């Protein structure tokens, strides 16, 4: 039997295995990145690495602001 399957059974099933390896957590982050990229695009327009990181940071901050604003408008 494959060692991963053996460990799966030794841990007591899917839930303990999932918690140990944090399986399924990645989709959360990928959805967040995807929504930001859909809104602002994938390209950084800055040339210096430092400025490119600042630009990416501002994109994520602004995406979060827009989501909060849209949520407030929807429930107002």
N, CA, C and O atoms as a GROMACS GRO file, in nm:
protein
  304
    1UNK      N    1   0.084  -0.117   0.000
    1UNK     CA    2   0.000   0.000   0.000
    1UNK      C    3   0.090   0.125   0.000
    1UNK      O    4   0.194   0.126   0.066
    2UNK      N    5   0.050   0.225  -0.072
    2UNK     CA    6   0.126   0.349  -0.080
    2UNK      C    7   0.132   0.415   0.058
    2UNK      O    8   0.036   0.408   0.135
    3UNK      N    9   0.244   0.477   0.089
    3UNK     CA   10   0.264   0.534   0.223
    3UNK      C   11   0.163   0.645   0.254
    3UNK      O   12   0.121   0.660   0.369
    4UNK      N   13   0.124   0.722   0.153
    4UNK     CA   14   0.027   0.830   0.177
    4UNK      C   15  -0.110   0.772   0.215
    4UNK      O   16  -0.177   0.825   0.304
    5UNK      N   17  -0.149   0.665   0.150
    5UNK     CA   18  -0.277   0.600   0.182
    5UNK      C   19  -0.270   0.538   0.321
    5UNK      O   20  -0.366   0.545   0.398
    6UNK      N   21  -0.156   0.477   0.351
    6UNK     CA   22  -0.138   0.417   0.484
    6UNK      C   23  -0.150   0.524   0.592
    6UNK      O   24  -0.215   0.504   0.695
    7UNK      N   25  -0.086   0.638   0.569
    7UNK     CA   26  -0.092   0.748   0.666
    7UNK      C   27  -0.235   0.801   0.678
    7UNK      O   28  -0.280   0.834   0.788
    8UNK      N   29  -0.306   0.809   0.567
    8UNK     CA   30  -0.446   0.852   0.565
    8UNK      C   31  -0.528   0.768   0.662
    8UNK      O   32  -0.607   0.821   0.741
    9UNK      N   33  -0.511   0.638   0.654
    9UNK     CA   34  -0.586   0.548   0.742
    9UNK      C   35  -0.536   0.552   0.887
    9UNK      O   36  -0.615   0.540   0.980
   10UNK      N   37  -0.406   0.570   0.904
   10UNK     CA   38  -0.351   0.577   1.040
   10UNK      C   39  -0.398   0.702   1.115
   10UNK      O   40  -0.417   0.699   1.236
   11UNK      N   41  -0.416   0.811   1.041
   11UNK     CA   42  -0.463   0.934   1.104
   11UNK      C   43  -0.611   0.927   1.141
   11UNK      O   44  -0.657   1.005   1.224
   12UNK      N   45  -0.683   0.838   1.082
   12UNK     CA   46  -0.825   0.824   1.116
   12UNK      C   47  -0.921   0.876   1.011
   12UNK      O   48  -1.037   0.901   1.042
   13UNK      N   49  -0.876   0.891   0.888
   13UNK     CA   50  -0.966   0.930   0.782
   13UNK      C   51  -0.931   1.065   0.720
   13UNK      O   52  -0.823   1.119   0.739
   14UNK      N   53  -1.028   1.116   0.645
   14UNK     CA   54  -1.005   1.236   0.565
   14UNK      C   55  -0.986   1.361   0.649
   14UNK      O   56  -0.891   1.436   0.626
   15UNK      N   57  -1.075   1.386   0.745
   15UNK     CA   58  -1.070   1.512   0.821
   15UNK      C   59  -0.938   1.532   0.896
   15UNK      O   60  -0.880   1.640   0.886
   16UNK      N   61  -0.888   1.433   0.969
   16UNK     CA   62  -0.758   1.454   1.035
   16UNK      C   63  -0.643   1.472   0.934
   16UNK      O   64  -0.552   1.551   0.957
   17UNK      N   65  -0.649   1.399   0.823
   17UNK     CA   66  -0.546   1.413   0.720
   17UNK      C   67  -0.551   1.553   0.658
   17UNK      O   68  -0.448   1.616   0.637
   18UNK      N   69  -0.673   1.601   0.630
   18UNK     CA   70  -0.692   1.734   0.573
   18UNK      C   71  -0.638   1.841   0.667
   18UNK      O   72  -0.572   1.935   0.622
   19UNK      N   73  -0.666   1.828   0.796
   19UNK     CA   74  -0.620   1.927   0.892
   19UNK      C   75  -0.468   1.925   0.908
   19UNK      O   76  -0.406   2.030   0.923
   20UNK      N   77  -0.408   1.806   0.904
   20UNK     CA   78  -0.263   1.796   0.918
   20UNK      C   79  -0.191   1.864   0.803
   20UNK      O   80  -0.092   1.935   0.825
   21UNK      N   81  -0.239   1.843   0.681
   21UNK     CA   82  -0.172   1.898   0.563
   21UNK      C   83  -0.236   2.026   0.511
   21UNK      O   84  -0.194   2.078   0.407
   22UNK      N   85  -0.336   2.077   0.581
   22UNK     CA   86  -0.406   2.200   0.542
   22UNK      C   87  -0.455   2.190   0.398
   22UNK      O   88  -0.446   2.287   0.322
   23UNK      N   89  -0.506   2.076   0.363
   23UNK     CA   90  -0.556   2.052   0.228
   23UNK      C   91  -0.683   2.133   0.206
   23UNK      O   92  -0.770   2.137   0.293
   24UNK      N   93  -0.694   2.197   0.092
   24UNK     CA   94  -0.812   2.275   0.058
   24UNK      C   95  -0.800   2.422   0.096
   24UNK      O   96  -0.895   2.498   0.073
   25UNK      N   97  -0.688   2.464   0.152
   25UNK     CA   98  -0.670   2.604   0.189
   25UNK      C   99  -0.627   2.689   0.070
   25UNK      O  100  -0.648   2.810   0.069
   26UNK      N  101  -0.567   2.627  -0.027
   26UNK     CA  102  -0.509   2.701  -0.139
   26UNK      C  103  -0.615   2.771  -0.223
   26UNK      O  104  -0.590   2.881  -0.272
   27UNK      N  105  -0.732   2.712  -0.240
   27UNK     CA  106  -0.834   2.771  -0.327
   27UNK      C  107  -0.878   2.907  -0.276
   27UNK      O  108  -0.916   2.993  -0.356
   28UNK      N  109  -0.874   2.928  -0.146
   28UNK     CA  110  -0.911   3.056  -0.088
   28UNK      C  111  -0.822   3.168  -0.141
   28UNK      O  112  -0.870   3.272  -0.184
   29UNK      N  113  -0.693   3.145  -0.136
   29UNK     CA  114  -0.596   3.244  -0.181
   29UNK      C  115  -0.603   3.262  -0.332
   29UNK      O  116  -0.593   3.374  -0.382
   30UNK      N  117  -0.619   3.153  -0.404
   30UNK     CA  118  -0.626   3.162  -0.550
   30UNK      C  119  -0.747   3.243  -0.596
   30UNK      O  120  -0.738   3.317  -0.694
   31UNK      N  121  -0.857   3.230  -0.526
   31UNK     CA  122  -0.975   3.310  -0.561
   31UNK      C  123  -0.952   3.457  -0.538
   31UNK      O  124  -0.995   3.540  -0.617
   32UNK      N  125  -0.884   3.490  -0.430
   32UNK     CA  126  -0.853   3.630  -0.398
   32UNK      C  127  -0.760   3.689  -0.503
   32UNK      O  128  -0.782   3.800  -0.551
   33UNK      N  129  -0.653   3.613  -0.540
   33UNK     CA  130  -0.561   3.659  -0.643
   33UNK      C  131  -0.632   3.673  -0.777
   33UNK      O  132  -0.608   3.769  -0.850
   34UNK      N  133  -0.718   3.579  -0.808
   34UNK     CA  134  -0.788   3.581  -0.936
   34UNK      C  135  -0.878   3.702  -0.949
   34UNK      O  136  -0.884   3.764  -1.055
   35UNK      N  137  -0.949   3.737  -0.843
   35UNK     CA  138  -1.039   3.852  -0.851
   35UNK      C  139  -0.961   3.981  -0.870
   35UNK      O  140  -1.005   4.070  -0.942
   36UNK      N  141  -0.845   3.992  -0.806
   36UNK     CA  142  -0.762   4.112  -0.821
   36UNK      C  143  -0.706   4.120  -0.963
   36UNK      O  144  -0.704   4.228  -1.022
   37UNK      N  145  -0.662   4.007  -1.017
   37UNK     CA  146  -0.607   4.006  -1.152
   37UNK      C  147  -0.714   4.036  -1.256
   37UNK      O  148  -0.686   4.100  -1.357
   38UNK      N  149  -0.838   3.990  -1.233
   38UNK     CA  150  -0.946   4.020  -1.327
   38UNK      C  151  -0.976   4.169  -1.328
   38UNK      O  152  -1.008   4.225  -1.433
   39UNK      N  153  -0.967   4.232  -1.213
   39UNK     CA  154  -1.000   4.374  -1.202
   39UNK      C  155  -0.889   4.462  -1.260
   39UNK      O  156  -0.918   4.555  -1.335
   40UNK      N  157  -0.765   4.435  -1.224
   40UNK     CA  158  -0.656   4.525  -1.259
   40UNK      C  159  -0.560   4.472  -1.364
   40UNK      O  160  -0.474   4.546  -1.412
   41UNK      N  161  -0.574   4.347  -1.401
   41UNK     CA  162  -0.483   4.288  -1.499
   41UNK      C  163  -0.363   4.224  -1.432
   41UNK      O  164  -0.338   4.246  -1.314
   42UNK      N  165  -0.288   4.146  -1.509
   42UNK     CA  166  -0.174   4.072  -1.454
   42UNK      C  167  -0.044   4.149  -1.464
   42UNK      O  168   0.056   4.109  -1.403
   43UNK      N  169  -0.041   4.257  -1.538
   43UNK     CA  170   0.084   4.324  -1.571
   43UNK      C  171   0.117   4.431  -1.467
   43UNK      O  172   0.030   4.508  -1.426
   44UNK      N  173   0.243   4.435  -1.426
   44UNK     CA  174   0.296   4.546  -1.346
   44UNK      C  175   0.359   4.644  -1.444
   44UNK      O  176   0.438   4.604  -1.529
   45UNK      N  177   0.324   4.769  -1.432
   45UNK     CA  178   0.376   4.868  -1.525
   45UNK      C  179   0.508   4.931  -1.478
   45UNK      O  180   0.577   4.996  -1.556
   46UNK      N  181   0.541   4.911  -1.352
   46UNK     CA  182   0.665   4.966  -1.298
   46UNK      C  183   0.782   4.877  -1.342
   46UNK      O  184   0.765   4.758  -1.370
   47UNK      N  185   0.900   4.937  -1.346
   47UNK     CA  186   1.018   4.864  -1.392
   47UNK      C  187   1.106   4.817  -1.277
   47UNK      O  188   1.161   4.707  -1.281
   48UNK      N  189   1.119   4.900  -1.174
   48UNK     CA  190   1.200   4.860  -1.060
   48UNK      C  191   1.122   4.761  -0.974
   48UNK      O  192   1.001   4.773  -0.958
   49UNK      N  193   1.194   4.664  -0.920
   49UNK     CA  194   1.130   4.559  -0.840
   49UNK      C  195   1.056   4.619  -0.721
   49UNK      O  196   0.943   4.578  -0.692
   50UNK      N  197   1.116   4.714  -0.653
   50UNK     CA  198   1.055   4.778  -0.536
   50UNK      C  199   0.922   4.844  -0.573
   50UNK      O  200   0.823   4.829  -0.502
   51UNK      N  201   0.921   4.916  -0.684
   51UNK     CA  202   0.798   4.984  -0.727
   51UNK      C  203   0.693   4.886  -0.776
   51UNK      O  204   0.574   4.909  -0.760
   52UNK      N  205   0.739   4.777  -0.838
   52UNK     CA  206   0.646   4.675  -0.885
   52UNK      C  207   0.573   4.611  -0.766
   52UNK      O  208   0.453   4.585  -0.774
   53UNK      N  209   0.646   4.586  -0.658
   53UNK     CA  210   0.584   4.530  -0.538
   53UNK      C  211   0.485   4.628  -0.476
   53UNK      O  212   0.378   4.588  -0.428
   54UNK      N  213   0.519   4.757  -0.476
   54UNK     CA  214   0.427   4.859  -0.425
   54UNK      C  215   0.300   4.863  -0.510
   54UNK      O  216   0.189   4.873  -0.457
   55UNK      N  217   0.316   4.855  -0.641
   55UNK     CA  218   0.201   4.857  -0.731
   55UNK      C  219   0.109   4.738  -0.704
   55UNK      O  220  -0.013   4.753  -0.697
   56UNK      N  221   0.168   4.620  -0.688
   56UNK     CA  222   0.087   4.501  -0.660
   56UNK      C  223   0.014   4.516  -0.527
   56UNK      O  224  -0.102   4.479  -0.515
   57UNK      N  225   0.083   4.570  -0.427
   57UNK     CA  226   0.021   4.592  -0.296
   57UNK      C  227  -0.099   4.686  -0.308
   57UNK      O  228  -0.205   4.659  -0.250
   58UNK      N  229  -0.083   4.795  -0.382
   58UNK     CA  230  -0.194   4.888  -0.400
   58UNK      C  231  -0.310   4.826  -0.476
   58UNK      O  232  -0.426   4.858  -0.449
   59UNK      N  233  -0.280   4.737  -0.569
   59UNK     CA  234  -0.387   4.669  -0.642
   59UNK      C  235  -0.472   4.585  -0.546
   59UNK      O  236  -0.594   4.587  -0.554
   60UNK      N  237  -0.405   4.512  -0.456
   60UNK     CA  238  -0.479   4.430  -0.360
   60UNK      C  239  -0.557   4.516  -0.261
   60UNK      O  240  -0.671   4.484  -0.226
   61UNK      N  241  -0.497   4.624  -0.216
   61UNK     CA  242  -0.565   4.715  -0.123
   61UNK      C  243  -0.688   4.776  -0.189
   61UNK      O  244  -0.796   4.780  -0.129
   62UNK      N  245  -0.673   4.822  -0.311
   62UNK     CA  246  -0.786   4.884  -0.381
   62UNK      C  247  -0.895   4.783  -0.414
   62UNK      O  248  -1.013   4.816  -0.412
   63UNK      N  249  -0.856   4.661  -0.445
   63UNK     CA  250  -0.955   4.558  -0.471
   63UNK      C  251  -1.039   4.533  -0.346
   63UNK      O  252  -1.161   4.516  -0.354
   64UNK      N  253  -0.973   4.530  -0.231
   64UNK     CA  254  -1.045   4.509  -0.106
   64UNK      C  255  -1.138   4.626  -0.076
   64UNK      O  256  -1.251   4.606  -0.030
   65UNK      N  257  -1.093   4.748  -0.102
   65UNK     CA  258  -1.178   4.866  -0.083
   65UNK      C  259  -1.302   4.860  -0.171
   65UNK      O  260  -1.413   4.890  -0.126
   66UNK      N  261  -1.283   4.822  -0.296
   66UNK     CA  262  -1.396   4.815  -0.389
   66UNK      C  263  -1.496   4.709  -0.345
   66UNK      O  264  -1.617   4.729  -0.356
   67UNK      N  265  -1.446   4.595  -0.294
   67UNK     CA  266  -1.536   4.490  -0.246
   67UNK      C  267  -1.617   4.538  -0.127
   67UNK      O  268  -1.736   4.511  -0.118
   68UNK      N  269  -1.552   4.608  -0.034
   68UNK     CA  270  -1.623   4.661   0.084
   68UNK      C  271  -1.727   4.764   0.043
   68UNK      O  272  -1.839   4.766   0.095
   69UNK      N  273  -1.690   4.851  -0.051
   69UNK     CA  274  -1.784   4.952  -0.099
   69UNK      C  275  -1.905   4.888  -0.166
   69UNK      O  276  -2.018   4.929  -0.142
   70UNK      N  277  -1.881   4.789  -0.250
   70UNK     CA  278  -1.991   4.721  -0.321
   70UNK      C  279  -2.081   4.649  -0.220
   70UNK      O  280  -2.203   4.649  -0.235
   71UNK      N  281  -2.022   4.588  -0.119
   71UNK     CA  282  -2.101   4.518  -0.019
   71UNK      C  283  -2.187   4.617   0.061
   71UNK      O  284  -2.303   4.589   0.091
   72UNK      N  285  -2.129   4.733   0.095
   72UNK     CA  286  -2.204   4.834   0.170
   72UNK      C  287  -2.320   4.888   0.086
   72UNK      O  288  -2.429   4.912   0.138
   73UNK      N  289  -2.297   4.907  -0.042
   73UNK     CA  290  -2.402   4.959  -0.132
   73UNK      C  291  -2.513   4.855  -0.152
   73UNK      O  292  -2.630   4.890  -0.163
   74UNK      N  293  -2.474   4.730  -0.156
   74UNK     CA  294  -2.573   4.624  -0.181
   74UNK      C  295  -2.667   4.607  -0.062
   74UNK      O  296  -2.784   4.575  -0.080
   75UNK      N  297  -2.616   4.628   0.060
   75UNK     CA  298  -2.698   4.607   0.178
   75UNK      C  299  -2.750   4.738   0.237
   75UNK      O  300  -2.809   4.738   0.345
   76UNK      N  301  -2.729   4.848   0.170
   76UNK     CA  302  -2.776   4.979   0.221
   76UNK      C  303  -2.920   5.005   0.182
   76UNK      O  304  -2.975   5.109   0.217
   0.00000   0.00000   0.00000
